[in-house]
Amino acid sequence: MLALLAPLLTARAIGADAPPWMHALTGVPTPAHDDKANAAELYAETVVTVKGDGWLHRLDRGAYRILRPDGEERSVISAYVDANEKITAMTAWCIPSSGKDFVVRERDAVETALPGILNGELASDERAKLLKIPAATPGSLIGYEIEEDQRSQFIDDEWTFQDDIPVRESHYTLQLPPGWGYRAAWINHADVAPTEIGKGRWTWVVNDIPAVPIEKFMPPWRGIAARLVISLIPPASNSEGWATWKDVGKWYDDLSRSRRDASPEIRARTAELASPEPTLLGKISALARFVQTDVRYVAIELGIGGHQPHPAADVFRNRYGDCKDKATLLSSMLKEIGVDSYLVVINTVRGSVTPDMPANLTFNHVILAIAIPPGTDDPRLLATFDHPTLGKLLFFDPTDPLTPLGRLSGPLQANYGLVVYPNGGDLVRLPELAPATNAVQRVAKAQLDEHGTLRGDITETRLGDPAAYERERLANVRDARDDIRSVESLVSDSMATFHIEKARVENRDASDAPIIWHYSLATDGYAKTNGGLLLVRPRLLGSEASGFLETPEARRQPIEFDGPLQATDSFEIEVPAHYQADELPPPVNADIGFAVYHSKTEMTGRVLKYTRSFEIKELSVPAAKAEDLKKLYRVIAADERRTIVLTQAGQ
């Protein structure tokens, strides 16, 4: 993001002394860190003052020592502005390794649409202020202070004191008016008792917090990071804050229920879409497609754009909204055809929310649970869950235009979402679909000549997420000549030189059908010649091996796969006349429970046939099983490299 915004963020830095609290940090030692850390946070402080008029005042300050050039990413600070958030002060400083201090203030900030947010320019009620701290070079100390007034429409606050860089010292102070209380819940950290420093004023302090170790395919580091959730308890409240997930659900239901009221325009459009459909499932599908494709997505996530959906009538009239807005509109339309539905708040990164966490609002997405009427049986409805009181629910993401009704994208599968219903809510595990629903199937028939040249025809079928990813790529292609880039990328990983002779794709825009590539290729030197011998690799294309676990350090974090997967290959190579296989390798059968790999190489007449399958059956794998997965990937890599020696008959 920093590189994209750099032309805008040319702050008018002036010489001015940084505050005493920053200068006091210049001599403190840098906390322990590895050579990958680009910065270290020396000090952080948050002071939350709850007012009795429904507002709270928030002060955030922090200071970083820049250790590497890429630590400059810490030099852009941001704050968000809407009807419920008002910046009252925004200042930042740099104490360079030599020379005078610099200061930049709110007047130097750039106000923009929400950065990094798809279609964020459509959200006129949500803006961001970005302030660039100058001279953030190795050895410098940068710091900031942001003060905001926020409407306290939420009953919790989070202190996120751990980062992906080391933190030397962090403070959190809470000031409550008379009659208010709080409930503290520690996540991923032992409880720390506060110090009462005045009437209705408490402070918490933590020191020497190590960086969250970042590893490939790990759960989201912010979900692993230590934090404190503070539930605010107003006077005369019978609540103890968010003691349970049901409490969170009740709060969200109170916030969102009235937003689903239908307008005359919604009723008319619902009737227009549903009337031609003879079945109830057909009517549901028609409404789902409309919200997926005809309502433009403005990606304001929870915590940025607020938790409360816009009214369904506004979303319908404007034809744009974020995830919670789209789910709210679809819920409103479904109600008009007599179908109940429930908002589901969820985090798109599996592992961010788990049942063993205290109740909190670590969500960034909203989908819908549609109550399926009894007797509505259809094999396409895979993403279902039997709720003890709400009945059979079908989970559906109105924001995702590439995943049809009945399915869920991989990141939502086996994930925990809060189903919100009147006066409550339940944290449930969403279904995990069978590996065959997320599949890549390749079938090839090729001919090899005695010079090692290979020509072949390949059909590649993609289902589920692999199909969705390819459709998304194709939708963003500006030049039709780039359509085959994914095919070329796949082949280039397996063949040094090649030529795609022709290619075509089926079902490009049909999200409820598999996407199918048909292509033909030719490659010289595929088989290595040695005298009268040909050395041939039976695996033509595709690689399922991975080296991400080949690190000097033992795995520390769980492994999270994007989704279930079933990959199958069937490759037939017709060898030149009078050639035969000298020896065939034995079959490979490796089963480690959560992943399975099989391959077989056969020779029938002149046809060398290679078949294999790879399945990922579980999406979350504990670090203790990482060694098993590493060994499996090594088995797969060895199988993929294996060559067969072909000899001429009589030699």
C-alpha positions, 0 to 999 in steps of 0.5 A: 500500500505504501508504494501505491500511496507514495505520490500522495504522501509528500508531507510538509515536514518541518523541524520541531522537537518530538515530545519528551516521551519519545526522546526518553526512548532514544537510549532504550535497548532494542528488544530481542529480534531476529534478522528479519525484523524490519522494526521494533515497537519500543512503546505503545499506549492506549487511553480510552475514556468512556463518557456518559453521553454515548461517546468515548475519547481514545488516545493512541500513541506509539513509537518504532525503531526502524531496523531495515529499509523495508521498515518504512512501511511503519511510517504511514499511520491511518485513522478513519472518519465517519459519522461515529468517528472524529479525529481531534488530533493527529501528529507524528514525529521522526527523531533521525539518527542524526540531525533535527527532529521532524513533525507532521500534523493532521493538516499534512494528512491526505484524506482518501477513499478507504485504501486497499478497499474494492470500490471504496470510492463509492462509500462517501460516508467512510474516509481515511486520513493517511499521514506519512512520517518522513525520514523513516530510515534504519536507525531512526525513531518514529512515533505518533499520537492520534486522538479520536472521539468515537460514538460508543455504539459497541460494548467492547474494545480491544487492546491488540498489543502483540505484533509481527515485530517485537514490542518492548512495552505497551500500556492500556488505560480505561477510564469509566464514568460513575456506575459503569463496569467492565469485563476483561477477557485475555486471548492467547495470553495469561491474565494480567491484573490491572492497577487501579490508578484512580477512581474508575481508572485502571491500567494494564501493562505488558513488557517484552512481547515477542514477535508473532512468528510468521510461517507460510500457510499458518492461521492469521497472525492477528488471530494468534497474537495476544490481545485483551477484549474489554466488555463495557457494562453501562449503568443499570445493566443486568449484563456482565458484558459479552460473557457468551457468544449468545450475548454477542448475537443478541447485540448484533441482532438488535443492531441489524434486525430493523435494517431488513425491512422491505420497501415497495421497490424491493417487493416489486423486484422480488416478485419480478425475479421469483414469479417465473420460477416454478419451485421454491428453490428456483425462487431462492436461486434467482434472488441469490443470483441477483444480489451476487451479480447486480449489487456492486460490492463496496468492501468495507469490512467490519471494524472499518465501515461499522457493524450495522448494515445499511437499510435494505431499501438503501442498498437496493436503491443504490445497487451497492453495499458491503458484505453485511449490506448484501446479506441484509438485502437478500434476507429482506427479499427472501422474507418476501417469499416466505423464507427465513434467513439469519445473518452470520458474522464470520472471519474470512481467515479460518482460525481467527475465531475459535470456540475456546476464545472468550466471546468477542467480535473478531469478524470481518465478513457477513454471510447468510444462513437460509432456512431450507423448508422441509422436503427441499432436497437437492444434491447441489445443496452441500453447505448445510447445517442442522441447527437444533432450533432453527432447522436445516440451514444453507450457508451462502455468501452473497458477496462471492459472485463465483460460488453458486448457491449450495456451496461455500468457498474454501476459506469459509469451510470448517470455519466458525461463524456466529449465526445471529437470530432474535435475542441470541446467536450460536457460534457454529462450525460451518460444513467442510465439503468433500475434496471432490467438490474442489477438484482439478482433473487433468487428462492427456493423450500424447505422442512421443517420437524417437527424437524426444519430441512430444505432442499432446492434447490436454483437458483440464477440468476445474471444480469449486474454488479452482474454477472460481479462481480461474474465472476471476483471473479470466474476468480481469484479463484485458487482452484476449491473448492473455487468456491462456496465461494460466495454461502457459504458467502450468506448462512452464513449471513442467517443461523448459520449452513448449508451444501451445498450438491451440486452446479454448475454454468452456463455461467461462461465465457459468459459475455453477458449472466446471470450467474446462480448458482444452489445449494442445502443445508441442515440446522438443526434447521432452525425452532425453536421448542417450544412444538408443535410449529414451528417458521419459518422465511419465508425469507430464504436467502439474506439481503437488509437491511443496517445499514450504516446510523445508526450513531449518526451524521446526514448525511452530504454527498450525497449517491452514489449507485454503480448502479441501482439494482433490487433484487427479491426473491421467496421462497417456504417452504413446511411445515410438514403435519398437520401444519398450519400458526397461523397468517400471517403478512400483506404485506409490501409496502414501496415506497420512490421514489428513492427506493421501497420495497415490500414483501408478505407472503402467505400460500397455503395448506402446502406451505408457500410462501414468495416473495419480491422485492427491487429496487434502481431507482436513483443512487445519493441521496441528504443528505436531503433524508437520513432519508427516506432511513434509515427508509426504511432500518429499514422496510426491516430489520424488515421484514427480521427478521419476523417469522411465528408461525406454529401450529399443526392442532387441537391445 
